[in-house]
Every structure is written in C-alpha cells, then in structure tokens.
Amino acid sequence: MSSSDAHPVVVGFDGSDRATKAVEFAAHIAVHQGEPLVVLHAADRIRFVQDAGVGLWTAKQAHEAALRIAERGAQVARHVAPDLEITTKSSLSSPAAAIEEISLTARMVVVGNSGRGRVSGILLGSTAYHVASVARCPVTIVPAGDLPIPGPDHKVSVATDGSPSSARALRQAVDVARRYNCPLEVVTAWERPYQDNRGTPPQGYPSMAQAVKVRTANAQTVVEEAQAEILAEQSDLTVTTVVVEGRAEQEIARVAADSAALIVGARGRSELSSLLLGSTSRGVLHHAKCPVQIIR
C-alpha cells in the first residue's frame, strides 16, 4: 500500500504514562490493520487567533518542541512494532481539535484516558471525551493498567441493542475477532421497568412479571440474532452471548471488564440522533476497565 492510499492509525501522545499505554495499544492495532501509525502531539498553543503573534514564542519553535515529544511516543511504538511504518506529527491546536481534524483521513484514533488534561479528576478525561464525541473515524479510549491484546486467550466484547449503530459495531467486532483470532462476546442489557409504590404494572403490561418476561425475551432475541448473523458469515469464529439486567452502561462495562476491548456504537436505539455521543456510550466510557472502541 502506498503512503497516499494509507489511512493511518493516529495516537495522541503527551508524554504521560497513560498516553504511553495508548501508543503501545495503537501500535498493535496498526500492525493488525496493515496501516501506518502516526504519533501526534498537540502543543495547545493557539486558542485565539491573536495567540500566534504575541511574540512570546514562534510557531517554528512550538512545532519543533511538539515533534520532540511526539518522537518519544514514536520510540515507544518502534519498540512494540519494529517493522511498522511510524511517523510523527505536531499541531499548535488543542489535543481535541488536532485529533478531530486528523480523524478525517484516519483509520482509527487512539487516545489515553485522562492523560494530562485540565480536568484530571473526572472519570473520563476532557480530551478523551471530546475526541470520542466528534472524531470522524472509530475511536479507541485506552485506560491505565496492564492491557491484554486480543487473541485466542483474550476475548473481545461488543454491545448491541439491535440499532443501526450497534450493527456497525458488530461488523467492526467481527473484523477485530477475525484479525486477532480471538473469541467474540455479544452483550446486551435490559432494565427492569419502573413500578410505582402502589404496585401499578408498567404501562402496556398486565403485570410486572409479564413486563420482565417480555423485556428478557426481547434482549435474548437481540443477542441470538446477532450471533446467528455473525456465524452465517464467519462460521469459524467463537461467538458467545450474554444478557444482563440493569443499567446498560454499568452492566456492559462490568461484563467486559476482563475483555481485551469493548466495541460499542456511538448511539443506541433509545438515544436522540442529534447527540454526538449517546448516553449509553458515554456511560460505558466512564465505567469501562478495558479499552473501548466507539464506532460511527
């Protein structure tokens, strides 16, 4: 593949430990995708137009400093994948803005959770959340800690609710399982309907028991249909299903805690199509202990 035809895997690097984990994970992804890797450092210098001309720094110096940081990330990637084509890139914009721009031509964007963001105390760093919301390509958010790589002993999980967005996530999960020769786990969650303190059954149902029965059956149908569709095209894959009760974002993240990756659609069946990132996807990002891929 020529460089002009490549759609690189792009990883944001700021020198932090979590960014280093993201680079390592991104290098593995790039190898299996057969694409080059770009290590990007954004200097976060330009927030207003006049910032470029205040005389306290020059664009050339800022770019050179940013490239030196990016090169440190590239060295990490070369250690993981010596034969991988790896380049560095700098930007004077914020990390979120720089990654949003480069995502237009990327195969995937990879970022660490939190890193050195200004809002480091929240569960999900501000840069990671922004990138997951607006990037134009799939995004992988990598948490801290020791992370297994997908393989025969390390499953990949995918969340589905039967929506078009989760159908795209399923296709991505099948591709990952095939490339890494790993088991695939299809997960869905259903939530018990609300019942008031007078014991009135949920609207449309004669009793709570009937509502629970229907919701459980519907969830089971969703995962079984997804499993059947996958196996019809990739009969050699190992595909299991899991149906859990509770808040989707919490339960899906719990089930996938020991997975090498969790793949989710950007928006589910119940979320407003105008939102950049659906509430379940946002919640999964906050709760997940494994890398999460957001698919559009």
N, C-alpha and C positions, 0 to 999 in steps of 0.2 A: 504493500500500500504506500503510495506516495504521500509526502507531507501535506500536499494540497488536498488530498482526499481524506485525510485523517480527521477524526472528531475526538480530540484528546479527553482523557480523564483529567480534571482540574482539581487540585487540592490547595486549600488555603493554609498558609503557614505563617505563624507569628513568633516562632521560637519557643513556645510553651510546650510542656510535656504532652498536653492533650493534642496539640497540633502535630507533634511528632508521631503520636499514635495514628492520627488521621493520615499522615504521609505514608506510614507503613501499610495501612489498610488500602489506601489508594493505589499503591504500587502493585499490590496483589490483584486488585480489580483491573488495572490497566493491562497486566500480563494476560489475564484470562479474557479480556475484551479484545486483545490484539490491537490496542491503541497506544499512542504515546502518552506520557504523563507530563503535565505542566504544573510546576510548583509556583504558586502566586503569593507574593507578599504585597499587601496594600499599605502604603505609608500613612494613610489617613491625614494627609496634609491639606487637601482642598475641601473645605466645607462651604465656602462662599467664593464668588468669583474674585474678589479682591485679595484673597489669601495668597494667590500666586505672585503677587507683586509687592509684598510688604517689605522686601529687602532683607529679611532675617534668614532666608535660605534661598537656594536656587533649585529649580526643577532638576537640573542635572545631578546635583549633589544628593537630592532626595531619592532619585531613581537609583543612583549607584548604591546608596545605603540600603535601599529596599532589596536590590538584587543580591547584595551580600547576605542578607537574611534568607532570601529565597534559596540561595546556593547551599546554605546549611541544611535546609529541608531536602534539597536535591541529593546531597550526600547521604542522607538517611535512606532515601529511596534507592540509590545505587547500591547500598549495602544489602537491601532486601532483594532487589532485582537487577543484577549487574548488566544484563543484556537488554534491559528496557531503554527505549529512547526517552530521555528525560531532558526537559528544558526549563528555564526559569523565566518568570515574568514579574514586572513591577507595575505598581499603579500609585498615583498620588491621591486617589479617591479613598473613601472608607472601604473596609473589607466587604461589607454587604453590597455596596454599589459596584465595586470592581468585579465581584463574583457574579452579580446579576448580569453585568454586561458580557462577560466572557462565557456565560452559560448559553448564549445564543448559538454558539458553534461547538459546544462541548458535548461529549457522550454522557458524561456524568460529572457532577460536582461533589466533592467530599470536603466536609468541614468537621473540626472537633467541637465537642460540646463545651461551651463557655470560653475556653482559652483565656485571653487577657481582656475580655470585653469589659466595658464600664459597669455592666450590671452582672457582676460575677456571683452575686448572692442568690439569684433566682435559679430555679431548677434547670431551665434551659437558657443558655446564653443568648443575648440580644442578637448577635451576628448570626448564630446558627438558626434562630427562629426566623429572622428576616430572609435569609437565603432560602430556607425551606418554603417560605411563603411565596417568593417572587421568581425564583430561578426558572428558566425556560426548559430545563432538562431534568432528568432524575437527580435527586439529591440524596446523599448518604450522610447522616449525622453519626459521628463516631464518639462514643463515651470514653471515659477514662478506664483504666484497668487492663488486665491481660485479656486479649480478644482472640478467640479461636477463628481460624479461617475455614470457610465452608469446605466440607469434604465428606468422605464416607462415614466418619465418626461425628460429624458436626452438622446438624440439620439446619435448614433454612425455613423460616415460618412466613406465611403470607396470610394477611387478614382479608376476609371477604364478607360482603353483605348482599351480594348479588347485583350491585350497582355497576354502571359502565366504568366508573373509576376503579372499582375493585377488580373488574375484568382485565383492565390494563395491568394492574398489579399482579394478577395471576399469570399473565403472559410473561412479565418480567421474571417472576419467581421460577417459572418453568425454564426459562433461559439460564438463570443462575444455577438451578439444580442440574441442568444438563452439562453446563460448562465445568462445574466443580465436582460432578458425580456425587452429589450429596442427597440425603433424604429430604423430602419436601413435606411440610406440615401445613395443612389448610385449617385456619382457625376462624370461627365466628362466635359472636356473643349475643345473647338476648337478655333483656332486662324485664324483671317482673313488673307488671303494670301497677299503677297506683291504686290503692283502695282506701277510701275514707274511713274515719273511725266509726261509722255506722254500719260498716260491712257491706256497703253497696258495691255490687260487682262492677268491674270496668265496663265502660260503655260498649255496647255491641256484643256482650257476652252474658250468658245466664248466670255464671258463677266465676269466682277467681280460679277455681280448679280448671275450668274449661279454657279460660284465657291462658293460663300457664301451659296447658296441653297444646294449644294451637301455636303459641309462640315457640315452644320447644320443637314441635314438629316442623315449623317453618324454618327454623335455624338448621335443623338436621338436613332438611331438603337442600338448603343453600350449599352446605359443605359437600354433600353427596353428589350434587350436580356438578360442582366444581371439580371434584375428584374424578368423576366419570369423564368430564370433558378433557382433563389433562391426560388421563390414561388412554383415551381414544387416539391422541396424537403422539404421546410418548409412553408407550406401554412398558418400557424398561425402567421407568422411574419408580422409586419407592414413595408412595403418597399416602399419608395418614390424615385423619380428620379429627378435629377437637371442637366440641360445642361447650361453651361455658356460660354460666348465668352471672349477671352482674353488669356493672358499668363497663362498656366496651373498652374504653381506653385503658382502664386499670387491669381488667381480666386478660385482654390480649397481651399486654406487656408482661403480665405475670407468667402466662403460658410460654411466652417466647424468651423468658429470662435466660435460659441456657442455650439459646439458638445462636448460630454464627451471624445471623442477620434476620431482621424482621422487615418485610416488604408490605407497604400499605399504599392505598390510593390517596390522592390529595383530598378528595371529597367523597363522602359516602352517600347512601340513599337518602338520609334524612336531613342533609345539610344544604343550606342555601347555595345555589350555584354561583352567586355573586361573590362569595367569600373566597379569598385567595387560598386559604388552607382551612379545611373542615375542622370542626371541634373535636371529633374523634382522633383525627390525625395529629392535631395539636396536643391532645392529652397523651397519646401514645409517646410522642417525643419527650414529654416531661417524665413519664414513668418508666420508659424502657431502660433495661440494663445492657442491651446489646445494640449493635449498630442498626439504625433504622433507615431504610430507603423509602423516599417519598416519590411516587410515580404519578405523572400527569397524563 
